[in-house]
């Protein structure tokens, strides 16, 4: 009789522990994605990013309208207005290869399965947040982290936005000699 009672108590403990872990995982380990705490700009960035993802999803890179990308989603004005024609042409020529990694991620996950939120949600992820404690600290208000909805605690990358136009400025962080910076098109 005591043996059965012991097994019964162990099962209850197992169920209760599992239930507590599930509740903790849902509410305790992640910050809520409550957009009411986001700035007006972050809400705009979020909308621009989602529209961008829907635009490029399932389209070949060479089928994307560069004019549409630059007009609506990607800040490329300083390149298009460059006085050096050869530099402008070189940057336009390499743009598809720079876009390719982000485009591939969007295609592989699917635009409907992607989301983004402010970088501040990842402050506890010391390794991921490290560039934003150093050189990129001033960019925090203009950065969203994108991820697959199934893995929101596993960030795929970051997107830097222009605070005036609300367009995407960059999505690749480069680390050289211990310094971090975004690879923007004026660096190419």
ZIBELPE-V751090 format. One record per residue. N is the residue number from 1. PHI is phi as a letter, one per 20 degrees, with the letter a starting at -180 (NA if undefined). Layout:
n: (N | N)
phi: (PHI | PHI)
This chain:
n: (1 | 2 | 3 | 4 | 5 | 6 | 7 | 8 | 9 | 10 | 11 | 12 | 13 | 14 | 15 | 16 | 17 | 18 | 19 | 20 | 21 | 22 | 23 | 24 | 25 | 26 | 27 | 28 | 29 | 30 | 31 | 32 | 33 | 34 | 35 | 36 | 37 | 38 | 39 | 40 | 41 | 42 | 43 | 44 | 45 | 46 | 47 | 48 | 49 | 50 | 51 | 52 | 53 | 54 | 55 | 56 | 57 | 58 | 59 | 60 | 61 | 62 | 63 | 64 | 65 | 66 | 67 | 68 | 69 | 70 | 71 | 72 | 73 | 74 | 75 | 76 | 77 | 78 | 79 | 80 | 81 | 82 | 83 | 84 | 85 | 86 | 87 | 88 | 89 | 90 | 91 | 92 | 93 | 94 | 95 | 96 | 97 | 98 | 99 | 100 | 101 | 102 | 103 | 104 | 105 | 106 | 107 | 108 | 109 | 110 | 111 | 112 | 113 | 114 | 115 | 116 | 117 | 118 | 119 | 120 | 121 | 122 | 123 | 124 | 125 | 126 | 127 | 128 | 129 | 130 | 131 | 132 | 133 | 134 | 135 | 136 | 137 | 138 | 139 | 140 | 141 | 142 | 143 | 144 | 145 | 146 | 147 | 148 | 149 | 150 | 151 | 152 | 153 | 154 | 155 | 156 | 157 | 158 | 159 | 160 | 161 | 162 | 163 | 164 | 165 | 166 | 167 | 168 | 169 | 170 | 171 | 172 | 173 | 174 | 175 | 176 | 177 | 178 | 179 | 180 | 181 | 182 | 183 | 184 | 185 | 186 | 187 | 188)
phi: (NA | f | f | f | f | f | f | f | f | f | f | f | f | f | f | f | f | f | f | f | f | f | f | f | f | f | d | e | e | c | f | f | e | f | f | f | e | f | f | g | f | f | f | f | g | g | f | f | f | f | f | g | f | f | f | e | g | m | d | f | g | f | e | f | f | f | f | f | g | f | f | d | c | d | f | c | g | f | f | f | e | f | f | e | f | f | f | f | f | f | f | f | f | e | g | g | f | f | f | g | f | f | g | f | f | f | f | f | e | n | g | f | d | d | b | b | b | g | g | f | f | d | g | f | e | g | f | f | e | g | g | e | e | d | f | e | g | f | e | g | f | d | d | d | d | d | a | f | g | f | c | f | e | c | f | e | r | c | c | e | d | e | f | e | e | m | e | f | e | a | b | d | e | d | d | c | m | n | d | d | b | e | e | e | f | f | e | e)
